[in-house]
Amino acid sequence: MDTMLAKAVDRLEAALSTETDALGGGKPVDLMEITARKNQSLLELSRLARRPEALEEDPAARERLTGLAKAIEKNRRALELHVRASHEISALIARSITDAESDGTYSLQLGRKAARS
C-alpha cells in the first residue's frame, strides 16, 4: 500500500474517531478544528486518487479504504444523532419560551374549545 495513502487514511481515521468518540461520550470537541482536519484529509485523498498508480488494484489499499468507509459511516450516524438531539432540544426550548410568554388568550386549544361550544 502506498505510504502517502496510508498516512492520509490514518489522519482521516484519527479525526473521525476523535469526533465520533467525543459526540458519543458527550465530551467537548472543537468542531471547527475537526471539520478542518476532515476537509484537509478529503482534499489530500482526492489528490492521491488522481495519480495513475491509484488505479492499480491493491488489496491492502482496498482493505484500508473499506475500513475507512466503515469509520465514515459510524461518524455519520453519530453526527446524525447529535443533530437530531439538537433539533429536539431547540424545539423544546422554543415551546417553553412560547408557553411562558403566552397567557393563553390566542392559543390553539382555546380556539378549538370555542369552536366545539
C-alpha positions in Angstrom: 0.0 0.0 0.0 1.2 3.5 -0.9 2.7 5.2 2.2 1.1 8.6 1.3 -2.3 7.0 1.0 -1.8 5.1 4.3 -0.9 8.3 6.1 -3.8 10.2 4.6 -6.2 7.4 5.7 -4.6 7.4 9.2 -5.1 11.1 9.6 -8.8 11.0 8.5 -9.5 8.0 10.7 -8.0 9.8 13.7 -10.1 12.9 13.0 -13.3 10.8 12.6 -12.5 8.8 15.7 -11.9 11.9 17.8 -15.2 13.4 16.7 -17.2 10.2 17.0 -15.9 9.4 20.4 -16.5 13.0 21.7 -20.0 13.0 20.4 -20.8 9.6 21.8 -19.3 10.4 25.2 -20.8 13.9 25.5 -17.2 15.3 25.6 -16.4 18.8 24.4 -14.8 18.9 21.0 -13.6 21.7 18.8 -15.9 21.0 15.8 -14.2 23.7 13.6 -10.8 22.1 14.1 -12.2 18.6 13.4 -14.0 19.9 10.3 -10.8 21.5 9.1 -8.9 18.2 9.6 -11.6 16.2 7.8 -11.7 18.7 4.9 -7.9 18.6 4.6 -8.0 14.8 4.5 -10.6 14.9 1.8 -8.5 17.2 -0.3 -5.5 15.0 0.3 -7.3 11.8 -0.6 -8.8 13.4 -3.7 -5.4 14.4 -4.9 -4.0 11.0 -4.3 -6.9 9.3 -6.2 -5.9 11.3 -9.3 -2.5 9.7 -9.5 -2.1 7.0 -12.2 -0.9 4.4 -9.7 -4.0 5.0 -7.6 -6.0 2.9 -10.2 -3.8 -0.1 -9.6 -5.5 -3.0 -7.8 -4.0 -3.1 -4.3 -5.7 -5.5 -1.8 -4.1 -3.7 1.2 -5.4 -0.3 0.0 -8.9 -1.7 -0.7 -9.0 -3.2 2.8 -7.9 0.1 4.4 -10.4 2.1 2.3 -13.2 -0.4 3.3 -12.3 0.2 7.0 -12.3 4.0 6.3 -15.8 3.7 4.8 -17.0 2.0 8.0 -15.4 4.7 10.1 -17.1 7.4 8.0 -20.5 5.6 8.3 -20.1 5.4 12.1 -19.2 9.1 12.3 -22.2 9.9 10.1 -24.5 8.1 12.4 -23.1 9.9 15.5 -23.4 13.3 13.8 -27.0 12.5 12.7 -27.9 11.5 16.2 -26.3 14.7 17.6 -28.1 16.9 15.1 -31.5 15.2 15.8 -31.0 15.7 19.5 -30.0 19.3 19.0 -33.2 19.9 17.0 -35.4 18.2 19.6 -33.8 20.3 22.4 -34.2 23.6 20.5 -37.8 22.7 19.7 -38.4 22.0 23.4 -36.8 25.3 24.4 -38.8 27.2 21.8 -42.1 25.7 23.1 -41.1 26.5 26.6 -40.4 30.1 25.7 -43.7 30.4 23.8 -45.7 28.8 26.7 -44.0 31.1 29.3 -44.8 34.3 27.2 -48.3 33.3 26.4 -51.3 34.0 28.6 -53.4 31.5 26.6 -55.6 34.2 25.1 -54.8 33.2 21.5 -53.9 29.6 22.0 -55.0 26.9 19.5 -56.5 24.9 22.4 -58.8 27.8 23.4 -59.9 28.3 19.8 -60.8 24.6 19.4 -62.8 24.7 22.7 -64.8 27.7 21.5 -65.5 26.1 18.1 -67.0 23.0 19.8 -69.3 25.0 22.0 
